[in-house]
Amino acid sequence: MAGGPKRPRFYLGVLVAGFLTGSFLSALLAHFLPESAARSFFTYSVTPTLGPVSANLLVVSFTLGPVGLNVSILSLIGVAVAYYVARSLF
């Protein structure tokens, strides 16, 4: 039974590649498809956010955020395709 690499960087790279590919496809379809139900379905996205997170360290204080992740149907499809391609390569 062949298993893929168990490295966190591998999985992080697959996620990043999948989300970038899916976001590119979503923007491409939003630009070229006419207004229809298919365009609305494939380009609909949910954006969960985290933040703002503040830290006061007495000497320095900073605020980070809000940080959001734009997730759409095509982004999830892109992650799945990137995983299967990376799994077949490694």
Helices and strands as residue ranges (DSSP letters): H 8-32, H 37-43, E 45-46, E 49-50, E 53-56, E 61-64, E 67-68, E 71-72, H 73-89
